[in-house]
């Protein structure tokens, strides 16, 4: 069984982006909207912030409690859409069931929807689904696990994306590639 090394591919993508950003003296800003304290979401946001720091990208993180009204989230998105210093906006998923995820994501302008989740987004979704097997995340303490039991699929699957180190790092790298293209 082959193991997909998303981290290695992500490193190549990020290195290329770092060179392009530095060469073009480009200033990029990403706005991250998060709601609640989902451990997997916190991990992904931390990884995005680390990648942003390596690239010299400014991160504006807007944290909302789960008690927030949907209109407040949409209001923040609308302000960010109008802010010319913000190149890309992501709404960290999953959202609580009380929110209309589609409605919220659809409010991000297509040219700022760098996650590519909106129906009209100018970017493809950052999930590289052609190799996607395990992209589920469970955080227990400081350990991260995927949904696939590697031992049980070893003889059945010819290709496995591990967690951590598979799809996650690649997703972050592709997100920043879309941010660069949004400039």
DOBAMI-524476 format. One record per residue (C-alpha): x, y, z; residue in three letters. Coordinates in steps of 0.02 Angstrom, whole numbers, plus 50000, padded with zeros to 5 digits. Last residue first. Layout:
BEGIN
XYZALA
...
END
This chain:
BEGIN
497905195649726UNK
496655181349719UNK
497945169749637UNK
499045171249792UNK
497545167149903UNK
497155152149792UNK
498945145749817UNK
498705149150002UNK
497185137550008UNK
498135124749905UNK
499495124150038UNK
498235122250180UNK
497325108050089UNK
498985099450054UNK
499455100150238UNK
497785092250285UNK
497675079050147UNK
499065067950210UNK
500205072250356UNK
499105068350505UNK
498105058450460UNK
498675046850322UNK
498125046950140UNK
498085028850087UNK
498355020549917UNK
498225002249864UNK
496794998549982UNK
496194981050027UNK
497734973650110UNK
498114988550221UNK
496284993050250UNK
496064985450424UNK
497804990350483UNK
497595008550432UNK
495975011250527UNK
495255025850430UNK
494435040350522UNK
496015050250554UNK
496885053450719UNK
497705068350802UNK
498525067350973UNK
498715082351090UNK
497205078151197UNK
496085068151082UNK
495855076650915UNK
494845067550783UNK
495075072250602UNK
494275065550445UNK
495245067550283UNK
495515049250246UNK
495335042950068UNK
495565058049957UNK
496755055649813UNK
495685062949672UNK
494785073549802UNK
496145086749819UNK
495095097549935UNK
495495115649895UNK
493855118249803UNK
494155126349633UNK
494295145249634UNK
493235159549565UNK
491855154149682UNK
490065154649614UNK
489405139349708UNK
490405144149863UNK
491635131249931UNK
493195137149838UNK
494215139249997UNK
494895155249918UNK
493175163449916UNK
493855181149888UNK
493505182149700UNK
491805173849726UNK
491285186749859UNK
490905177950024UNK
489025178550054UNK
488805161049981UNK
489795153950127UNK
488525160250254UNK
486995154350156UNK
487765137250124UNK
488235135050307UNK
486495139150373UNK
486925139850557UNK
486065130350699UNK
486965114550643UNK
488605121650710UNK
489865125950575UNK
491125113750505UNK
492045122750436UNK
493165138050448UNK
492445152250346UNK
493835158050233UNK
494115175050157UNK
495445180350032UNK
496325196049971UNK
495885207750114UNK
496675225150092UNK
495225230249978UNK
493985228650122UNK
492255227750041UNK
492135208750052UNK
492795209850231UNK
491355221150280UNK
490105209050199UNK
490895194350288UNK
490755203250455UNK
488905206850423UNK
488625188650373UNK
489365183050539UNK
488295195650634UNK
486735190350538UNK
487015172150590UNK
486815177450772UNK
488255173050887UNK
487935160451027UNK
489255148850955UNK
490565161751002UNK
491405171150861UNK
493245172850819UNK
493815184150678UNK
495615180150631UNK
496545192750522UNK
498065183950451UNK
499465193450362UNK
500465183350237UNK
502365182850250UNK
502425165450175UNK
503105156650330UNK
501885166550439UNK
500425161650327UNK
500915143250338UNK
500925144250528UNK
499255153350530UNK
498485140150416UNK
499125126250529UNK
498405134750683UNK
496745136950592UNK
496735118450547UNK
497075113450727UNK
495725125150796UNK
494495117850670UNK
494905100250730UNK
494655105450911UNK
492955113950877UNK
492945129350990UNK
491545140350925UNK
491395150150765UNK
492885154150655UNK
493115167250521UNK
494835168350442UNK
495315183750342UNK
496845181850230UNK
497985196350188UNK
499285197150051UNK
500645209950020UNK
501585206249859UNK
503415210649836UNK
503325201549668UNK
504915191649702UNK
504445188549884UNK
502695182549842UNK
503315171549699UNK
504705163849804UNK
503535160449950UNK
502255152849830UNK
503545140549762UNK
504065135649937UNK
502235133549987UNK
501875121849840UNK
503435111449874UNK
503045110250060UNK
501255105050020UNK
501905090749912UNK
502995084350055UNK
501605086350184UNK
500355077350075UNK
501395061550078UNK
500175048650008UNK
500555031450078UNK
500675017249953UNK
500005000050000UNK
END
